[in-house]
Amino acid sequence: MRPTLRKLGWLYISALVVVVIADIVIALTTEYGNREVIGCNFYDALVVGIECRGFAGQKAAELLLNWPFFFLYGPLFAFVSLWSLVIAALIWTPLVFLVVTYSRRRNAT
């Protein structure tokens, strides 16, 4: 079971890296706050995020592209609502699992 969980954890981290690269590409290639074009770009309404518009999967794309921001905002806003605490815990669980697993393995040798 643990090797499978480790593989899933690494898959989670690699997907996160791909999304961060996509966010960087969006940041470098789109105009900040432009609401007239079809596609995705950054906005700042108290917190920074990515907003998509003009295509069928815009909400799913927004959720996926804002996923790295949830790593930062989840723990920051966890004191405000229980729902934020649950989301932050779920997002951070695979990373914490990998760190604990590899630190135990390193201490055992």
Secondary structure as UniProt FT lines:
FT   HELIX           2..29
FT   TURN            32..33
FT   STRAND          39..44
FT   STRAND          48..53
FT   TURN            56..57
FT   HELIX           58..65
FT   HELIX           67..77
FT   TURN            78..80
FT   HELIX           82..108
//
